[in-house]
Amino acid sequence: GVFAPLRVVGFSERSIRQSSVSATAVNTLTFSFRTSLPLPEGVLITLTGLTGSQTNASSVAVSVEEGGTFNATAVWDVAAGQLILEAVNGTEADTRYTISLDLVNPILGQAARVVLIESDFFRLLPIGMENAAGNAAPLLVASFDTRFLYQTTPATGALNTLYLTLLSNVRIGSETLVTLTGLFGVSTPDNPALPIHRVAPSGGVSTLAANLSLPFNDTAVWDRLPGALLPAL
């Protein structure tokens, strides 16, 4: 049992994932864990590193998807990104517990967080959670880390080619609209299918195979008065 010589309690499983990378969205975080030995009634499970959320409250509701009985609310510290959850009936050894909660994503993009899990029982020290891959990594919020726009000529009345470079920190799904605004003063009339082209980083025409699937459609919606361009993925 617990007092067998040199048997050490620990988290034998610990993982975390999220539901949304969108800024300001309600984001469901789901974490799972197992312990190598049972933990007693009333033990506290603490997650830290959940920083960047806009959920500014002293407690949050939690939902137990798998496992035992936990308090329906957890202590929440938004500044520290810390969640403290009480296992009312303790835990059983080698039993998976899966718990979810909702946080509101920040306004600006951010990288995924490094989340630690620990317990107040037998000095069960913090250990890193295993983040889900890709867009499911915890509190990863979408942004364009690279966003560069330049033109070919400043001459009045000239045909001007604009080059746009974008690099996102998340995978963007199909049928997503990427909107550019502020392109005022252009005489090009409204066009629901303005041609756009994939080009190489040097500005030359891409040598990629013609049948290669590219990120953007080959046309975009152009609205002259607000100076808005809407290319679709």
LUMMI-917686 format. One record per residue: x, y, z negated of N, C-alpha, C in turn; residue number from 1; residue in three letters. Coordinates in nm, 3 decimals. Each point is the difference from the previous one (the first is absolute). Layout:
LUMMI-917686
neast;nnorth;nup;caeast;canorth;caup;ceast;cnorth;cup;seq;type
X;Y;Z;X;Y;Z;X;Y;Z;NUM;ALA
...
end
This chain:
LUMMI-917686
neast;nnorth;nup;caeast;canorth;caup;ceast;cnorth;cup;seq;type
0.081;-0.119;0.000;-0.081;0.119;0.000;0.085;0.126;0.000;1;GLY
-0.055;0.108;-0.053;0.066;0.130;-0.001;0.132;-0.006;-0.075;2;VAL
0.009;-0.085;-0.105;0.118;0.001;-0.087;0.102;-0.108;0.036;3;PHE
-0.015;-0.064;0.116;0.099;-0.097;0.045;0.133;0.071;0.022;4;ALA
0.113;-0.063;-0.037;0.130;0.070;0.006;0.034;0.047;0.141;5;PRO
0.039;0.128;0.006;0.047;0.066;0.122;-0.105;0.007;0.111;6;LEU
-0.126;-0.021;-0.036;-0.106;0.022;0.098;-0.036;0.147;-0.002;7;ARG
0.003;0.063;0.115;-0.016;0.145;0.009;-0.125;0.033;0.081;8;VAL
-0.084;0.087;-0.055;-0.120;0.042;0.071;0.037;0.101;0.109;9;VAL
-0.073;-0.005;0.110;0.025;0.093;0.109;-0.114;-0.001;0.099;10;GLY
0.005;0.092;0.098;-0.099;0.003;0.107;0.051;-0.088;0.113;11;PHE
-0.061;-0.116;0.017;0.042;-0.092;0.105;-0.056;0.040;0.136;12;SER
-0.101;0.084;0.001;-0.057;0.055;0.125;-0.041;0.143;-0.027;13;GLU
0.023;0.088;0.095;-0.038;0.141;-0.017;-0.001;0.065;0.138;14;ARG
-0.115;0.041;0.045;-0.013;0.059;0.133;-0.104;0.111;-0.003;15;SER
0.011;0.091;0.098;-0.093;0.113;0.006;-0.020;0.041;0.145;16;ILE
-0.122;0.041;0.031;-0.033;0.044;0.136;-0.105;0.112;-0.008;17;ARG
-0.020;0.069;0.114;-0.099;0.108;0.004;-0.092;-0.019;0.121;18;GLN
-0.105;0.083;0.004;-0.099;-0.013;0.107;0.008;0.110;0.105;19;SER
0.063;0.115;-0.031;-0.005;0.113;0.094;0.128;0.083;-0.004;20;SER
0.046;0.041;0.119;0.115;0.091;0.011;-0.045;0.144;0.027;21;VAL
-0.129;0.024;0.009;-0.050;0.133;0.038;0.010;0.100;-0.115;22;SER
0.045;0.120;0.032;0.008;0.107;-0.099;-0.138;0.030;-0.056;23;ALA
-0.009;0.024;-0.129;-0.120;0.034;-0.076;-0.105;-0.111;-0.004;24;THR
0.029;-0.116;0.055;-0.096;-0.110;-0.001;-0.005;-0.067;-0.137;25;ALA
-0.113;-0.061;-0.030;-0.010;-0.088;-0.118;0.073;-0.129;0.035;26;VAL
0.101;-0.032;-0.077;0.090;-0.110;0.029;-0.014;-0.107;-0.107;27;ASN
-0.039;-0.120;0.041;-0.012;-0.110;-0.095;0.135;-0.071;-0.014;28;THR
0.054;0.005;-0.120;0.124;-0.072;-0.030;-0.035;-0.132;-0.067;29;LEU
0.059;-0.107;0.047;-0.026;-0.132;-0.055;0.132;-0.063;-0.041;30;THR
0.011;-0.040;-0.126;0.123;-0.063;-0.044;-0.031;-0.135;-0.066;31;PHE
0.095;-0.092;0.018;-0.014;-0.135;-0.054;0.125;-0.034;-0.081;32;SER
-0.018;-0.079;-0.104;0.115;-0.045;-0.077;-0.030;-0.134;-0.068;33;PHE
0.107;-0.071;-0.032;-0.005;-0.119;-0.084;0.107;0.015;-0.107;34;ARG
-0.021;-0.061;-0.115;0.103;-0.002;-0.104;0.043;-0.145;-0.023;35;THR
0.127;-0.018;-0.030;0.053;-0.135;-0.020;-0.047;-0.062;-0.131;36;SER
-0.039;0.084;-0.094;-0.054;-0.045;-0.128;-0.128;0.079;-0.030;37;LEU
-0.088;-0.052;-0.083;-0.122;0.075;-0.033;0.034;0.125;-0.081;38;PRO
-0.079;0.105;0.025;0.012;0.124;-0.078;-0.121;0.010;-0.092;39;LEU
0.016;0.059;-0.118;-0.107;-0.001;-0.101;-0.113;0.098;0.032;40;PRO
-0.108;-0.013;-0.074;-0.114;0.091;0.013;0.045;0.144;-0.025;41;GLU
-0.055;0.092;0.081;0.029;0.141;-0.018;0.133;0.046;0.055;42;GLY
0.072;-0.088;0.070;0.129;0.039;0.056;-0.020;0.109;0.105;43;VAL
0.096;0.091;0.008;-0.006;0.111;0.096;0.089;-0.029;0.119;44;LEU
-0.056;0.014;0.119;0.074;-0.013;0.126;0.013;0.140;0.058;45;ILE
0.123;0.044;0.027;0.025;0.137;0.047;0.064;-0.001;0.138;46;THR
-0.057;0.080;0.090;0.060;0.025;0.131;0.049;0.143;0.004;47;LEU
0.122;0.021;0.046;0.053;0.135;0.016;0.051;0.017;0.143;48;THR
0.010;0.128;0.043;0.048;0.029;0.134;-0.109;0.033;0.099;49;GLY
-0.126;0.003;-0.046;-0.113;0.029;0.091;-0.017;0.151;0.016;50;LEU
0.105;0.066;0.044;0.001;0.146;0.006;-0.054;0.052;0.132;51;THR
-0.049;0.126;-0.005;-0.049;0.067;0.120;-0.149;0.003;0.013;52;GLY
-0.072;-0.076;-0.080;-0.146;-0.004;0.010;-0.062;0.132;-0.043;53;SER
-0.120;0.027;0.054;-0.077;0.118;-0.042;-0.103;-0.034;-0.109;54;GLN
-0.002;-0.124;-0.046;-0.096;-0.039;-0.103;0.047;0.055;-0.134;55;THR
-0.061;0.111;-0.040;0.042;0.072;-0.120;-0.100;-0.027;-0.112;56;ASN
0.019;-0.113;-0.066;-0.090;-0.040;-0.109;0.082;-0.074;-0.105;57;ALA
-0.057;-0.015;-0.118;0.073;-0.071;-0.107;-0.027;-0.149;0.003;58;SER
-0.099;-0.042;0.079;-0.029;-0.143;0.013;-0.060;-0.027;0.137;59;SER
0.012;-0.123;0.045;-0.057;-0.042;0.128;-0.069;-0.134;-0.018;60;VAL
-0.103;-0.023;0.081;-0.070;-0.128;-0.003;0.082;-0.105;0.073;61;ALA
-0.001;-0.121;-0.053;0.069;-0.111;0.065;-0.098;-0.114;0.021;62;VAL
0.029;-0.082;0.100;-0.084;-0.114;0.032;0.085;-0.125;0.001;63;SER
-0.042;-0.102;-0.074;0.073;-0.126;-0.005;-0.053;-0.090;0.111;64;VAL
0.086;-0.030;0.098;-0.040;-0.084;0.112;0.029;-0.147;-0.026;65;GLU
0.097;-0.027;-0.086;0.042;-0.138;-0.023;0.067;-0.007;-0.137;66;GLU
-0.035;-0.100;-0.079;0.066;-0.017;-0.129;-0.092;0.031;-0.117;67;GLY
0.058;0.045;-0.110;-0.071;0.015;-0.126;-0.069;0.133;-0.019;68;GLY
-0.020;0.033;-0.127;-0.076;0.118;-0.038;0.094;0.115;-0.036;69;THR
-0.022;0.114;0.065;0.076;0.121;-0.028;-0.099;0.111;-0.029;70;PHE
0.046;0.103;-0.069;-0.084;0.117;-0.019;-0.043;0.056;0.135;71;ASN
-0.122;0.053;0.006;-0.052;0.053;0.125;0.063;0.134;0.037;72;ALA
0.069;0.062;-0.094;0.072;0.125;0.028;0.144;-0.016;-0.047;73;THR
0.089;0.071;0.070;0.141;-0.002;-0.035;0.046;0.143;-0.025;74;ALA
0.097;0.016;-0.087;0.058;0.132;-0.027;0.081;0.041;0.122;75;VAL
-0.019;0.124;0.044;0.065;0.048;0.122;0.071;0.133;-0.028;76;TRP
0.127;0.009;0.041;0.079;0.122;-0.011;0.046;0.037;0.140;77;ASP
-0.066;0.101;0.060;0.028;0.032;0.141;0.141;0.054;0.018;78;VAL
0.050;0.080;-0.096;0.133;0.059;0.014;0.109;-0.108;0.000;79;ALA
-0.015;-0.097;-0.087;0.098;-0.108;-0.010;-0.029;-0.113;0.098;80;ALA
-0.120;0.000;0.059;-0.040;-0.110;0.086;-0.007;-0.131;-0.077;81;GLY
-0.055;0.007;-0.121;0.000;-0.115;-0.090;-0.142;-0.049;-0.029;82;GLN
-0.017;-0.130;0.010;-0.128;-0.066;-0.029;0.022;-0.101;-0.112;83;LEU
-0.083;0.008;-0.107;0.012;-0.092;-0.113;-0.133;-0.076;-0.013;84;ILE
0.008;-0.131;0.011;-0.117;-0.086;0.001;0.007;-0.099;-0.115;85;LEU
-0.110;-0.019;-0.071;-0.004;-0.095;-0.111;-0.063;-0.131;0.043;86;GLU
0.073;-0.110;-0.024;-0.054;-0.134;0.022;-0.072;-0.042;-0.128;87;ALA
-0.131;0.014;-0.001;-0.078;-0.021;-0.122;0.021;-0.140;-0.056;88;VAL
-0.001;-0.099;0.088;0.015;-0.139;-0.045;0.140;-0.055;0.025;89;ASN
0.096;0.088;0.023;0.134;-0.046;0.029;0.008;-0.061;0.139;90;GLY
0.108;-0.076;0.027;0.016;-0.067;0.129;0.039;-0.145;-0.023;91;THR
-0.030;-0.082;0.100;0.043;-0.139;0.000;0.127;-0.012;0.083;92;GLU
0.085;-0.092;-0.036;0.123;-0.021;0.078;-0.033;-0.048;0.140;93;ALA
0.075;0.052;0.098;-0.010;-0.043;0.141;-0.141;0.016;0.058;94;ASP
-0.073;0.098;-0.050;-0.131;0.033;0.056;0.009;0.135;0.069;95;THR
-0.049;0.007;0.124;0.005;0.127;0.072;-0.113;0.091;-0.046;96;ARG
0.037;0.126;-0.027;-0.096;0.104;-0.033;0.007;0.106;0.109;97;TYR
-0.115;0.033;0.056;-0.006;0.098;0.108;-0.096;0.111;-0.040;98;THR
0.049;0.123;0.003;-0.074;0.116;-0.050;0.010;0.112;0.102;99;ILE
-0.107;0.075;0.019;-0.001;0.110;0.096;-0.052;0.128;-0.065;100;SER
0.041;0.111;0.056;-0.045;0.132;-0.045;0.008;0.096;0.117;101;LEU
-0.074;0.110;-0.009;-0.001;0.101;0.106;0.075;0.125;-0.046;102;ASP
0.090;0.048;0.086;0.067;0.128;-0.018;-0.020;0.082;0.127;103;LEU
0.009;0.132;-0.013;-0.014;0.089;0.116;0.139;0.036;0.051;104;VAL
0.022;-0.025;0.129;0.131;0.028;0.059;0.029;0.150;0.003;105;ASN
0.129;0.036;0.002;0.037;0.142;0.005;-0.031;0.064;0.135;106;PRO
0.010;0.132;0.005;-0.025;0.075;0.123;0.111;-0.022;0.101;107;ILE
0.124;-0.008;-0.046;0.116;-0.016;0.086;0.046;-0.145;0.003;108;LEU
0.067;-0.036;0.109;0.053;-0.134;0.013;0.110;-0.028;-0.100;109;GLY
0.022;-0.127;-0.027;0.108;-0.040;-0.089;0.037;-0.145;0.028;110;GLN
0.121;-0.037;-0.043;0.046;-0.137;0.014;-0.068;-0.088;-0.104;111;ALA
0.005;-0.131;0.022;-0.055;-0.093;-0.097;0.074;0.013;-0.134;112;ALA
-0.071;-0.026;-0.107;0.055;0.014;-0.134;0.068;-0.130;-0.045;113;ARG
0.098;0.015;-0.088;0.061;-0.114;-0.069;-0.075;-0.016;-0.133;114;VAL
-0.075;-0.108;-0.014;-0.087;-0.020;-0.115;0.060;-0.106;-0.093;115;VAL
-0.001;0.030;-0.129;0.051;-0.092;-0.102;-0.116;-0.051;-0.085;116;LEU
0.013;-0.123;-0.045;-0.099;-0.058;-0.092;0.072;-0.046;-0.126;117;ILE
-0.066;0.019;-0.115;0.059;-0.041;-0.127;-0.112;-0.031;-0.099;118;GLU
0.036;-0.055;-0.114;-0.094;-0.030;-0.107;0.063;0.037;-0.134;119;SER
-0.086;0.029;-0.098;0.050;0.032;-0.133;0.025;-0.126;-0.084;120;ASP
-0.018;-0.118;0.059;0.016;-0.125;-0.074;0.142;-0.054;0.015;121;PHE
0.066;-0.028;-0.112;0.135;-0.058;0.000;0.097;0.079;0.088;122;PHE
-0.017;0.133;0.002;0.092;0.085;0.078;0.011;-0.049;0.144;123;ARG
-0.116;-0.020;0.063;-0.004;-0.040;0.140;0.032;0.124;0.084;124;LEU
0.126;0.016;0.038;0.051;0.125;0.056;-0.049;0.023;0.143;125;LEU
0.007;0.125;0.047;-0.050;0.032;0.134;0.074;-0.079;0.109;126;PRO
-0.077;-0.045;0.098;0.055;-0.069;0.115;-0.078;0.045;0.123;127;ILE
0.068;0.008;0.112;-0.063;0.053;0.120;-0.109;-0.091;0.055;128;GLY
-0.109;0.063;0.045;-0.105;-0.071;0.071;0.046;-0.025;0.143;129;MET
-0.054;-0.104;0.062;0.028;-0.028;0.141;-0.104;0.072;0.084;130;GLU
0.045;0.100;0.078;-0.091;0.078;0.082;-0.047;-0.079;0.121;131;ASN
-0.127;0.017;0.035;-0.049;-0.055;0.126;0.072;0.069;0.116;132;ALA
0.004;-0.064;0.114;0.073;0.052;0.114;-0.080;0.106;0.075;133;ALA
0.071;0.085;0.075;-0.064;0.093;0.092;-0.092;0.100;-0.068;134;GLY
-0.114;0.024;0.063;-0.095;0.100;-0.050;-0.063;-0.038;-0.133;135;ASN
0.015;-0.125;-0.043;-0.058;-0.043;-0.127;0.091;0.027;-0.119;136;ALA
0.119;0.056;0.023;0.091;0.033;-0.111;-0.064;0.107;-0.089;137;ALA
0.016;-0.009;-0.132;-0.076;0.086;-0.091;0.033;0.148;0.011;138;PRO
-0.107;0.080;0.015;0.005;0.146;0.005;0.086;0.053;0.115;139;LEU
0.018;-0.081;0.103;0.055;0.050;0.126;-0.109;0.082;0.068;140;LEU
0.032;0.127;0.032;-0.098;0.091;0.060;0.056;0.052;0.132;141;VAL
-0.083;-0.002;0.102;0.043;0.029;0.136;0.049;0.143;0.017;142;ALA
0.107;0.013;0.079;0.049;0.132;0.041;0.085;-0.018;0.124;143;SER
0.022;0.111;0.071;0.094;0.001;0.111;0.133;0.051;-0.053;144;PHE
0.093;-0.090;-0.020;0.131;0.040;-0.052;0.078;0.080;0.103;145;ASP
-0.022;-0.031;0.128;0.057;0.080;0.109;-0.116;0.060;0.079;146;THR
0.003;0.131;0.022;-0.104;0.070;0.076;0.067;0.119;0.069;147;ARG
0.033;-0.018;0.126;0.080;0.097;0.073;-0.066;0.030;0.133;148;PHE
-0.018;0.128;0.031;-0.065;0.043;0.124;0.085;0.107;0.066;149;LEU
0.028;-0.018;0.130;0.074;0.105;0.073;-0.051;0.010;0.143;150;TYR
0.035;0.112;0.067;-0.047;0.029;0.135;0.117;0.011;0.097;151;GLN
-0.035;0.006;0.130;0.104;0.008;0.104;0.023;0.141;0.051;152;THR
-0.097;0.090;-0.018;0.019;0.136;0.053;-0.080;0.103;-0.078;153;THR
0.056;0.123;-0.017;-0.075;0.109;-0.061;-0.061;0.094;0.104;154;PRO
0.018;-0.030;0.128;-0.043;0.091;0.107;-0.152;0.011;0.006;155;ALA
-0.050;0.123;0.020;-0.144;0.022;0.012;-0.053;-0.062;0.128;156;THR
-0.117;-0.060;-0.007;-0.064;-0.058;0.118;0.065;-0.126;0.051;157;GLY
0.103;-0.050;-0.068;0.073;-0.118;0.049;-0.065;-0.128;-0.051;158;ALA
0.024;-0.108;0.074;-0.041;-0.131;-0.046;0.096;-0.043;-0.111;159;LEU
-0.052;-0.023;-0.118;0.082;-0.023;-0.119;-0.026;-0.141;-0.052;160;ASN
0.105;-0.080;-0.011;-0.013;-0.135;-0.053;0.035;0.001;-0.148;161;THR
-0.091;-0.053;-0.081;0.023;-0.012;-0.144;0.041;-0.143;-0.034;162;LEU
0.103;-0.012;-0.085;0.046;-0.130;-0.046;-0.026;-0.012;-0.149;163;TYR
-0.065;-0.108;-0.038;-0.036;-0.024;-0.139;0.066;-0.130;-0.048;164;LEU
0.069;0.008;-0.114;0.060;-0.118;-0.062;-0.063;-0.022;-0.137;165;THR
-0.052;-0.121;-0.021;-0.063;-0.035;-0.127;0.057;-0.131;-0.052;166;LEU
0.021;-0.004;-0.130;0.039;-0.125;-0.066;-0.080;-0.010;-0.129;167;LEU
-0.084;-0.103;-0.008;-0.085;-0.019;-0.117;0.064;-0.097;-0.098;168;SER
-0.030;0.019;-0.129;0.052;-0.091;-0.103;-0.091;-0.121;-0.022;169;ASN
-0.111;-0.008;0.078;-0.093;-0.113;-0.011;-0.035;-0.048;0.141;170;VAL
-0.056;-0.118;0.006;-0.052;-0.050;0.126;-0.137;0.064;0.024;171;ARG
-0.014;0.064;0.116;-0.126;0.067;0.034;-0.083;-0.092;0.089;172;ILE
-0.124;-0.020;-0.037;-0.087;-0.092;0.072;-0.048;0.053;0.133;173;GLY
-0.055;-0.088;0.080;-0.054;0.038;0.131;-0.122;0.090;-0.018;174;SER
-0.029;0.079;0.104;-0.113;0.093;0.004;0.014;0.115;-0.100;175;GLU
0.122;0.021;-0.051;0.025;0.113;-0.088;0.024;0.126;0.083;176;THR
-0.057;0.113;-0.042;0.023;0.128;0.066;0.110;0.077;-0.073;177;LEU
0.099;0.044;0.074;0.105;0.087;-0.053;-0.024;0.138;0.059;178;VAL
-0.035;0.098;-0.083;-0.043;0.131;0.047;0.110;0.104;-0.016;179;THR
0.028;0.071;0.110;0.089;0.116;-0.003;-0.086;0.125;0.013;180;LEU
0.019;0.097;-0.088;-0.073;0.126;0.007;0.098;0.116;-0.002;181;THR
-0.048;0.117;0.041;0.085;0.119;-0.001;0.066;0.028;0.133;182;GLY
-0.037;-0.073;0.105;0.059;0.022;0.133;-0.079;0.110;0.072;183;LEU
0.000;0.120;-0.058;-0.081;0.111;0.051;0.066;0.067;0.121;184;PHE
-0.083;0.073;0.076;0.052;0.084;0.108;0.028;-0.073;0.128;185;GLY
-0.043;-0.122;0.013;0.027;-0.080;0.120;-0.113;0.021;0.101;186;VAL
0.036;0.013;0.129;-0.102;0.021;0.104;-0.053;-0.130;0.057;187;SER
0.059;-0.113;-0.036;-0.049;-0.129;0.048;-0.143;-0.022;-0.050;188;THR
-0.096;-0.021;0.092;-0.140;-0.013;-0.042;-0.026;-0.127;-0.079;189;PRO
-0.116;-0.003;-0.065;-0.041;-0.120;-0.074;0.009;-0.123;0.091;190;ASP
0.043;-0.109;-0.060;0.014;-0.123;0.079;-0.021;-0.119;-0.093;191;ASN
-0.103;-0.082;0.026;-0.022;-0.116;-0.086;0.099;-0.113;0.025;192;PRO
0.082;0.014;0.105;0.097;-0.105;0.034;0.129;0.062;0.053;193;ALA
0.064;0.081;-0.084;0.126;0.062;0.037;0.110;-0.106;0.000;194;LEU
0.072;-0.015;0.113;0.104;-0.105;0.005;0.112;0.025;-0.101;195;PRO
0.041;-0.104;-0.068;0.118;0.005;-0.088;0.089;-0.119;0.037;196;ILE
0.130;0.012;-0.028;0.095;-0.102;0.044;0.094;-0.035;-0.114;197;HIS
0.035;-0.127;-0.008;0.104;-0.046;-0.091;0.135;0.032;0.065;198;ARG
0.089;0.063;-0.077;0.131;0.034;0.055;0.109;-0.048;-0.094;199;VAL
0.122;-0.010;0.054;0.115;-0.038;-0.080;0.040;0.115;-0.091;200;ALA
0.072;-0.026;-0.109;0.038;0.107;-0.093;0.079;0.113;0.065;201;PRO
0.070;-0.027;0.110;0.078;0.104;0.066;-0.086;0.100;0.074;202;SER
-0.128;-0.033;0.018;-0.088;0.086;0.077;-0.022;-0.052;0.140;203;GLY
0.077;-0.100;0.042;-0.020;-0.059;0.132;-0.115;-0.097;-0.002;204;GLY
-0.050;-0.038;0.117;-0.111;-0.094;0.008;0.046;-0.136;-0.048;205;VAL
-0.083;-0.068;-0.077;0.036;-0.129;-0.057;0.023;-0.104;0.109;206;SER
0.096;-0.087;-0.022;0.025;-0.112;0.091;-0.066;-0.128;-0.048;207;THR
-0.088;0.011;-0.101;-0.071;-0.118;-0.050;-0.089;-0.057;0.109;208;LEU
-0.021;-0.131;-0.006;-0.083;-0.067;0.100;-0.139;0.061;0.005;209;ALA
-0.053;0.010;0.121;-0.129;0.067;0.020;-0.113;-0.072;-0.073;210;ALA
0.012;-0.132;-0.019;-0.107;-0.076;-0.064;0.018;-0.013;-0.151;211;ASN
0.099;0.072;-0.058;0.024;-0.006;-0.143;-0.108;0.076;-0.075;212;LEU
-0.050;-0.059;-0.107;-0.103;0.067;-0.080;0.065;0.115;-0.079;213;SER
-0.048;0.123;0.023;0.056;0.118;-0.064;-0.092;0.048;-0.111;214;LEU
0.054;0.079;-0.096;-0.082;0.039;-0.115;-0.119;0.087;0.035;215;PRO
0.014;0.088;0.101;-0.107;0.093;0.031;-0.068;-0.035;0.132;216;PHE
-0.127;0.043;0.012;-0.066;-0.006;0.129;0.072;0.094;0.098;217;ASN
-0.027;-0.016;0.129;0.070;0.084;0.098;-0.072;0.132;0.027;218;ASP
-0.108;0.026;-0.075;-0.068;0.130;0.006;-0.037;0.044;-0.140;219;THR
-0.023;0.132;-0.013;-0.041;0.057;-0.129;-0.108;0.105;0.026;220;ALA
-0.082;0.024;-0.100;-0.102;0.105;0.008;0.066;0.134;-0.029;221;VAL
-0.018;0.096;0.089;0.056;0.135;-0.016;-0.113;0.100;-0.014;222;TRP
0.002;0.078;-0.109;-0.100;0.104;-0.026;0.075;0.133;-0.008;223;ASP
-0.018;0.086;0.100;0.085;0.117;0.016;-0.020;0.104;-0.110;224;ARG
-0.124;0.034;-0.035;-0.024;0.111;-0.093;0.065;-0.022;-0.137;225;LEU
-0.017;-0.115;-0.065;0.071;-0.020;-0.128;0.143;-0.048;0.020;226;PRO
0.040;-0.021;0.126;0.134;-0.049;0.026;0.024;-0.136;-0.060;227;GLY
-0.095;-0.091;0.023;0.004;-0.132;-0.063;0.019;-0.111;0.103;228;ALA
0.092;-0.090;-0.031;0.027;-0.117;0.085;-0.022;-0.124;-0.084;229;LEU
-0.079;-0.095;0.054;-0.035;-0.120;-0.074;0.038;-0.125;0.080;230;LEU
0.124;-0.045;-0.013;0.036;-0.128;0.060;-0.045;-0.114;-0.088;231;PRO
-0.049;-0.108;0.060;-0.049;-0.116;-0.075;0.098;-0.115;0.012;232;ALA
0.013;-0.076;-0.109;0.084;-0.119;0.001;-0.076;-0.116;0.061;233;LEU
end
